[in-house]
Each structure stands twice: as structure tokens, then as C-alpha cells.
Amino acid sequence: RVRLLLAVALVLLAGPASAARAAKRPRHPARTYVPTPENLGKVGGFSPGWTPLEACQERYRDAPLDHFSWAVPTQTYRQRYFFCPHFWEKKRDALAAAKRRRGSAKAQPRLRGAASLGADGESSPLDDLDAGFTKSGPPIFFYTGNEANVELYLNATGLMWEHAESFGAVLVFAEHRYYGESKPKPKPKEDGDALDASAAHASSVGGIIPGHLKKKGDYPYLTSEQAMADYATLIRELKAEIRAPDAPVFAFGGSYGGMLATWMRLKYANVVDGAVAGSAPVWSFVGEDPPVDPGAFADGVTMDATAAGGSPPACAPNVRAAFAELIRRSETDPKSIKAPMRLCDDTPLGESKDALDVALWAQGAFDYLAMGNFPYESSYILNGDGTLPPYPFRVACGGAMADPTLPNKGGDALLSALADAVGVYYNYSKTQECFDTQHGSNDDSDEDGELWDYQYCTEMFMPMSRDGVRDMFFPQPWNETDAVLECERRWGVRPKTLWATTAFGGKRLSWASNVVWTNGYLDPWAGLGMQESLSPSLVAMMLPGGAHHLDFMWSNDLDPEPVIEARKTQMRLLRQWILNKYRAVAARGETIAEL
């Protein structure tokens, strides 16, 4: 069923999104997620107990609703971003103090051009970086917000926080339009300027009140290209504010954010000097050559259930057998799955499609456990609402799922083992007496999932399939025609099936420069990302033992060695790209920023 296929595409969301929707949930966990004290202790210059939220300025700007036409030339929306100048100010003040101590302002003439960065090649790269910082301004590390509340990335992206001090970088975390707090207001009624009273006081998304998200709506300005134009114009505004129009800028992003970081470098090379992209499935669209493999994601999830992924060898065959039993019962006796799956009494099981919804719900747990298959306890995949154990996928594959004789013990045993496995994700609190497959995690995550579904149905048209043979799930073949028709039914829009490849280059990226990609072998998105370097400045790294953008997280003593080395490579490349920018500016004889 195409509805199931569309829901599969939702797993790109960084936080959990349920296959089913609910009416009322707690507030978004992204607002409660915080790094651990051990994480925060790795960043110097702050008092004990500091938090990233406290270290940054929460700001709003009036961003154009439409950057590319004059249809609504004066209409804007309030975009939120976090501006974090601490490391820039600290380095600026330290260099100014050192300059005063030397008394060099009167003793030496001010140099211009290439001479200001290493006369006769005698200066060191460190000297050049300091000189470039003084003359051109600080590096700007800019997080390209994904499809969720940006506070999640502000708190979780330790890669930026732990290395900003060595560069004196300004950190910026920008929120993607329509997500988090960056929502356009409801549209006025057609026959006047006044808003309906109920709409005027309700939170909204592009004129659609959240309770009506599933109805056909008008979201013409919810696109990756509009979001990137938001980011590009914001960068220009910030460079003007800090009086450093030639400051080097580097986009950071994981998952969809990594796609945006990559594309920012491709589309706005005059604004963004480089990109660091983690687990970015940039090669996952229709029209690529060779064609994208729709089954790559499911293959990646299945790999985690094998010995190669660190799980017991019997896990993948047992999961496959359990799903086959569930699908068999969906066609013959859907209600019989209730007891062995430990479903709550109000779970709909009257029709075959109800049991298929349960199968999709169970499948989603494996998807998220694979992405969050980190080597230590982590609350990231749960958006801070709970904690998953180290290597949670391997935990799910333990117990009965590790028993090679499980299929011989009957269908109820298979389904009970499946319930145990998905309970690692859905019952992380270990307090649920039954599984409620109708409820998502919270209203905001559900809303984010609906919005991503709209993006999928317009420009992010990513083919996905499962077959129960290559992978451990059940047949969900990719049918482009049916997927397009389903998008028209759900949203009243027809996907531009080739647009992403047309606009962003597909697999023909060798002309570009200054991008570093990372993908973890345990991450199911790895098969849809960049796996081989294209040039010395287009670097791809595959990370054994790495899950979904693990290298972007706060460093941990349990990090696999390839992840540790990848971070070193990322910083080495950044340092070289920053130095290249400073030297290029100096060669033009420009002095941009003064201490």
C-alpha cells in the first residue's frame, strides 16, 4: 500500500515519528533535550552547569516568504535562529590584548595583500589563521536546520561546540521554515483582512491549523530551496552585523540537514565556503545515473540485524519469519495478533489493513533503532524523552530473537519475540503494560512528520521499497505511479519527480569543492549517501561502527576509532579551507575587520 510507502520515507526525520497519529501529546521533547554534564565539560570558557541555550542568543528575523517571485513581495514570516558569539569574542579579545602588549600598532606599518599573511613564506599556518581572523573576521559555523525544532540540533551537535574554540568560530543554528517556532501565520480570509477569531489565536503552519494537516493544503513556500535562500540571506545579514563580509562560512548538517549543507555549498558557493555533511542521503532521488536502489535503506536496517552489524546471526531470519507470520494473520485472522504482540484493548484489528498498520508500526522501531545504534546510552533518537541502551539494535536482537530454533516454536512465539524486540524502542521506559500503536510520541513530532510528507510529495521524492527477501521485512514494492497518485490524494500536489536531481546535480558533483561527507556502516542511510571521495576537496569517509551522524554528536570514550579519526579529518579540512579563504582575501589586498 502506497500509504505505507510514504510513511517509510518519514524516517528521515531526526526524531521519532509514528505510523499513526494521535489527538493530544506532550510538548516537543526537543525543548527538553540537553547534553550531559560530561558533554558540557568538554567545552572550555563556561561556568559549570552552562547549557547551549544559555550560551546563545535566541533571535527572530523577518524572512521573505517567497524569495523567487513577486507574488507576495512584502510578505514575511518570523524565522528563529540561535546566534552564539562566545568563542569569537574570546579569541578577538585575546588577540587584541596580545596586540596591545606588543605595542605593534605604532611600531610597524600595516601590511596589505599577500604580505599580511606570511611575508616570504616565513609565517606558520597558525600565524596566518590569527592574521586572517583579525583582517577578515571569524569563521562562521552555520547549522542548516532540519525538519524539526532547531533546539534539538543546538543541544546535540557536539562536533561544532567542541571545536569552535580552537577556531574562534561564531556558531549559528538556523531553524527550517515551517518547523519548530518558524511558522508562517495563518492566511487572511479571502473576503477581508481579518483573521477568523479561532485561527488568530491558534498555532499554525502556512495557513493550515494543525488539526487539519492531513487535508489538502497550500504550502507553496515549504521547499528546500526556499529554506536555503533563508539561510543564505541570514548569513549575509550576520556578516554585515559583525562587519566581516569576507568571513569564511561553513555549513554543518546531519541527515536532511546534511543534504542542505551539501546543497548550500553547491548553490551558494559565494556565500558558503565549505560543508560538513553527516549521514546525508544526497543520492536517493529519481533520475540519477545509475538509478537509485529503492531497497537500500531496508538493506541497511537488515545489516544491523546480522553478525556483520554485531547482532546474533539468527536475528534477521527470525525477524523476517515474524513479519511473515504477522502478514499471514492479517489476511486470515487479524485479531489473533493482539495477545502475542501485547497490543492494547482499543487497537483496531477488525480488518486486514489494521494488522498491516501494526506491521508498519513494528517496522518503524527497527528503522529508528538502526539509526540510533550508538555505542553508548543515548536519548537523541528519543529527542531527550528517554534513553536507549548502548547498541540498542543488538539489544532488540537479543533474547528470543537470538534463538535459531525460534521459528520451530510456533507463530505466537515469533510474534511475542517481535514485541520484545520493538519494545526496546517503544517501551524504552519499561512501564508500558501494552502497546498503543495508534499514538505518536507528541503533537509536534506528528506535525513534523506531516510536513515532511508534504516535502516528500513535492520535491523530496525518494523511492523506497522492501521485499522480505533481501531485507527482513515484508513486500512493499516501489511503484512511482501509485506514489504520485497518493500524493495527489493526500495533499493535492503532484511530485516533481526529477527536480531534486535536476536542481542539485544528482551524482555529477565532481566539479564542486570543499565538502566532506561521513556515513556510518550501521546507519541505514549510508547506502544512499556519498561513499567515495571525488577529489582532494570532496572527501567521503565510511565509518565502521558508526550509526546516524554519530560523528556529529558529543565525543564519547566509547566512540569507535574510525569516528574519532573522522572528526580529526573534518577539522583538518576545515582548517585548510579557512586558511585558503583568508589567504585569498589577503591576496586581494583587502582589510575587512579590525579588532
N, C-alpha and C positions, 0 to 999 in steps of 0.2 A: 504494500500500500504506500502510495506516494506520501501521505501524511507522516508515515514513519520515517521515510527517507528524509523529509525536510527536517524532522526532529533530530536526525543523526547529525545534520550539519550544524546544529546548535552547540555541539560540544566544543566548538572553537571558543566559546565563552569561557573566560578565565575562572569564573566562579560557577558553582553548580546550578544547572537549570533542569527542572523536572520535565518529564514527558507529559505530565498532566498539569493543569492549572488549578489554583485554589482562589477562594474569595478574600481571605484575610490572612496576613502573615506578620511576623515581627519586622522591625525596621531592618534596613540593609546591613548585613554583618560587616561589609567593607568599612563602615563607620566605627566599628568596634575592634577591628583587627589592629594589633600593634606588634612591633617586633619585641623579642625578649630582651631582658636586661643584658644578657650575654651579647646579643647582637649589637645593641646600642653602645656597649663598652668598647667596641672596635673602632669607634669614630672619636677622634680627639677634638678638644676645644669646647666641649659642652659640659655642663654641670651634671652630676649623677641624677638619673631619673628623667633626662630630657626625652622628648619624642620628636619624630619628624614633623608632626603637625605644629608643634610649638616652635620648631626651628625655622618655619617658613611663614610667609605672609599669604593668607588666603585672599585672593583678589578676583574681581569680576571685571569684564570688559564688554563693551558693546561691539559685537562682531556682526558683520553683514550677514543677513540670512541667505543671500544669494550673491556669490562672488562673480558669477559668469554671465549674467544678463542684466537688463534694466527693467525686468518685470516688477521687482519690488525694490526700487533703487534706494529707498531710505529706510527700509525695514531692517531692524537688527534684533539680536537676541543676546541674553546675558550669558557669556561663556565664562566658566570658572577655571582658574589655574592657580598653582602654588609657586611662588617666587621665593627662592632660598639663597640669599646672597652671603651667607656666613663665611664660606671658605674664600670667596673673592675678597671680601672686606678684610679678612685676617691676613691674606697674603699681600694685599695692597698696602695695608698699614705697616706690615713688616718690611716691605721693600722701601717704603717711604722713610721709615726710621733708619734703615741702613744707609739710604742716600744722604740723609741729614748728617749721620755720623761721619761719613766720608767727606762731607763738605764739597762734593764734586760739582755742585751746581755752578759755583763761581770759578773753580779751578780748571775746568775743562770746557771746551766748546761742545755744543750739542751736535752730535753726528746725525747725518741723514743717510737714507738709502742703504745699500748693502753694507756699507761701512759700520752702520749702527748695530749690525748683528755679525760680529766676528771679523774684524779687520785682519787681512792677510791669513784668514783661516785659523787664527790662533785661539779663538774662543771655544768653549766647550758647549755641548748641546744644552746643558743646564743654564749657562750664562745666556745663551740665545733665547731660551724659554722665558727667563726672567726679563730680558730686554724686550722681547715681543709682548709679554704681558703688560709691561709698562707703556709701550708705544701703541699697541693695537687693542688692548683690553683683554679681559679674562676669557678663557674658553667657556662656552655655554653648553652644558649637558642638558638636552631637551628630551623629556619623555613624551612620546607620541601616544596619548591616551587611547586605550582600547574601548571595547564595548561594555563598560561598567563604570561604577563610581571611581574616580581617579584616586581617591584616598587609599584604595587597596594597593595601587602601584607605588604611591608615595611611601607607604609603610613597608612594602615588601622588597623594593628594588635595592637591596644592599650593595649591589655592584656599583651603583652610582654614588651612594653615600660613603662607602669605604675608600673610594679612590679620588673623590672630589678634592680632598685637602691637598694631595700631592700636586695637583694642577692649579689650585686656587680657582676652581670652577664655580660658576653660578649654576645652581640646579633649578630646573623648571619642570613642573609636572602639569601638563595641559589636559583638560578634560574634553573628551569627544562630544561633539554636539549631539543632543537628544538623550545623553546618558548622565547619570548622577544628578548634579544640580544644574546642568547646562541645557535646559529645556526651553524651547520657544514657548511663548504664551499662546493661549487659545486664540483662534481667529475670531474677528468680529462677525456678527451676524451679517448676512448679505444685504439686508434691508436697512442697515444703520451702523453706527459706530459703536453702540453699546454692546457689551457682552451680556449673555444670559447670566442671571444672578448666581446660579449654581456653578456655572463654569468659571465665573470670575474669581471664585474663592477656592477652586479645586486645582490640584497639581495637574499638569497637562503635558502632552507630548505632541507638538506640531498641530495643535487644534483638536486632538482626539483625547477625550477624558479616559484615564486608564481602564475603567470598566468596559470600554468599547474597543479595546485594542484589537480584538480578533475580527472586527468588522472591516470592510473595505474602507481604506482611509487615504488621505492625500498627504504623502510625506516627500514632496519633491526635493527637499533640501537635506534629506538624510542620505548622504553619499560619502564615500571615502574621499572623493575629490574635493567636495566642499569642506570636509574636516581638515584636509591637508592645506587648503587655502587659509582656513582659520589659523593653523599652526604657522604657516609662512608669514602671514601678516602680523601675528603676535610676535614672532621673532624680530621682525623689523621694528616694531614698536619698542620692544625691550632693549634692542641695541641702541635705539635713539635715546631711551631713558638713561642708560648708563654711559651714554656719549662714547660708544665704541662701535661704529658702523662696520668695522672690519674685524670684529672679534670672531674667532673661529667657533662654529656651531656644529654640534654632533648630536644626531638623533639616536635615541635609545628606545627600544621597544621589544616586548615579548609577545609571541603568538600573533594575533591580528595587529597588535602594536608593532611587532617586528616587521610585518608586511608594510605598515605605514612608514616605519623608519626607512626601510629599503626604498620605497617609492618616493619619499621626500628627497632622498639623495638623487634619484633619477629625474624627478620632475622639477625640483627646485635646487639644482646644483649651485646656483648663485646665492642661495640662502643657507643651505646646509652643506658643510664641508666633508661630512662623512657620516656613517651609520653603523651602529652596533645592533644587530638583529638576532634575537634568540628564538629558536623554535618557530620560525616564520615560514608557513607553507605557501611560499610565493609561486610554486609550480603546481598548482592544484586546480587549474581552470580549463574550461573547454577551449579548444583551438590551439593548444600547444603542440609542438612537434619535437620529439614523438609525443603521442597523446598521453594525457594524464591517466593513471591507473586508478579507477574509482574504488578499488578494493584495498588500496594501500593503507588507509587508516585502520581498517579492521585487521589487516595482516599484522600491523604494528601492535595492536592490542593483544592479539593472539600470541605474538612472540613473547610477551611478558609472562604468558602462562606456560612457557616451555622451559626446559633446562637452560637454554641459551639466555633466557631472561631471569634466571635464578630461581625458578619455581620447580616444584616436583614434576617429573616427566608426565605423570598421569593427569595433570590438571587440565590441559587443553582438551584431550579426548573426553574427559568426564564432563566438562562444561558443555562441549558440543552435544554429548548424549543427553544432558539435562535439558538443553534448549529443544532438542528434537522431541523429547517427551512432552515438554510444555506445548509445543506446536501441535503435536498429535492430539493431546487432550483438548486443545482449543477447537478442534474440528469435531470431536466426539462427545466430550463431557467437560465443558469449561469449568463448571462448579467444583470439579474434583481436584482442582489445583489449590483450593483455598486452604485446606488443612496442612498439607506438606509445605506450602510456601509461607505459612503463618500469616495470611492476609487478614486484615480487619474485617469485621462482620459487614460493614457497609460497602465493601469493594464490589463494584458491578462485575458480575460474571455470568450474566444471562445469555450473552451472545459470543460467538467466536471472536469478534473484534475486541471484546473486553479482555479476553485472555491474551490476545496479541498486544494490547496495551501493557499488560503485566510483563510480557516478554521484553518489550522495548524499555520499560522501567528497569528491569533487571540488567539488560544490556548496558544501559547508561552507567550503572555502577562500575562495570569493568572499564568503560572508557575513562572515567574520572580517576579510578584507581591507577590506571596506566599512566595518565598524565602526572599524577601526584605520587609516583613511585619513587619518592625521595629516600635517601639512606638514613634519615633521622625523623623523629616525630615532627609533624608539621600541621599547621592549621590553614595553610594557604588555600588549598583546594576547597576547603570548607569556609573560606572567607572569614576565618577567625571565630567561627561559631562552634568549633570543636577541634579535636586533634585526631589525626590519623597516625597509626603506629609507623615505625620505620619499615620501609619497603612494604607498604600496605597490600600491594598486589600479591606478594608472596604469602602474606598472612591469609588473604582470601583463598589462596590455592592450598592452604594447609588443611588440617582436619580431614574430613571425609573426602574432599576433592583430591587429596593426595593418594587415595586408596586405588590401586589399579583394578581391584575387584568390584568397585562400586557399581558399575552397570549390571553386575550379576545379582545385585540385591533388590532390584525392582524399581519401578518408576517413582514411588513415593520417596525412596531413599535418594534418588537423583535430585528430585525437587527440593527435598529437605537440605541436601548439601548445597544446592544453588542458593537457597535462602540464607544459609550460613555465610556463604561467600559474599553475597551482595550486602549482607548485614554489616560487614566491615566498613562499608561506606554509609549506608542509610541508617544504621543503628550504631553510629560511632560513639554515642553517649552510653550505650548498653542499658538503656532504660525503657526501650520500646517493647511492649508485650506483643504487638502485632505490627505488620507493615501496612501503612496507609499509602497506597500507590497513587492516590488522587491529589496529593498535596506536594507542592514545590517547597523550596526552602524558605522563601519570603516573597513579598509582593514585588520588591524592586528587582530581584533576580528573575522573576517571572516576566516582568515588563522588559528587562534587558533581553531576555530570550525572544520575546515577540518582536522587538525592534531589530534584533539580528536576523530573525526570519524574514523581515521586510528587506533588509540589505541583501540577504541571500537571494531573494526573489527579484532583485533589480540588477545589481552589478556583481555581487559576490557569489556567483553561480558556480558552486564547487561540486562536481559529480562525486557521489559516494554510493557504494554498494557493499553488500555482504552476501555470502553464498552458503555458509555452513560446510564448505569443503576445504578451501584454502584457509578459512578462518574458523572460529569455534562458535559461530552464532547460528543464524537461520537465514534462508533465502530472502534477500531484499534487493532484487536486481535494479540496476540503474536504467531508467527509461526517460530520456530527455523530454520527449513529447508529453508524457504524463506529468513530469515535474513542472513544465511550463504551464500546463492547464491547471494544476493545483495552485500555482502561484496566482494565476488569474482569478481562481475561485476565492482564495483567501484574502488577497489584497487588491484585486482589481488592477494588477500591473503584469506586464509581460517582461520576463528577464531579457536583458541584453546579453545573450549567451556568450558572445565573443568579446565583450567590451573590456574585461579585465586584461585579457591577452593583448588586445589592440592598444589599450592605454598605457600598459605598464611593461610591455616588451616580452612577455612570456619567458621563454628560455634563451632569448637572444640578448644577453646582458653583458657580453664581453667588452663592449665599448665603454662601459661605465668605470668608475673608480671609487676607492675609499669606502668599501663596505666589508664588514666582517660578519659572517653568519655562523651560528652554532646550532647543532642538533644533537640530542641525546639518543643513544641506541634504545633506551627504554621508553622513549616518547613516541606514541603512535603517529604524531605529525611528521616525524623525521623523514618518512618516505615521500613526503610532498614538499620537502624543503631543499635548499641548496646543499649538496653533499660533496662537491668537488670544487676546488679553487679554480677560478678562471684566469687570474693574473696575480702578480705580487701584491696588488692593492684590492683584489676581490678574493677574499680569503674565506674558505669554508672549512669548518672543523667538525668532525663527528666525535662524539664524546661517549666512550663506553661507560656504562653505569649511570649515565645522565638521563633524567626524566625531563618534563616540560620546562624549558628555560631554567634549569637548575642553576646554571652559571650566573643568572641574574639575581638569585637570592642572596641573602646574607651568607657569608662564608661560615663553614662549619668544619670542625675537626674530622667529621665523618665523610666529607666530600671526597669522591673518587679523585685519584691523581690527575686523570685527563681533564676534569673540571677545573682543578687548581691551575694546571698549565694553560688552559684556555683563557682564564682570566688574565694571566700574565701576558699572553699573546695579544689579547684585546687592548691592554694598557700600553704595550709596546707600540702597537699600530697607532693608537690614539696619540701617543707622544710624538711619533714621527709625523703624523698628519698635522698636528698642531704646529710643530716646528716648521713644516713646509709652508703652512699658511703665514706664519709670522715672517719667514724669510721672503715670501713672495710680496707681502705688503712692504717690507723694508726695501726691497729692490725697486719699488716704485717711488721711493723717496718720501713716503707718507708718514706723518706722525699723527696718530689718531687720538689716543687717550693719554692724558698726563696724570700723574699721581696727585 
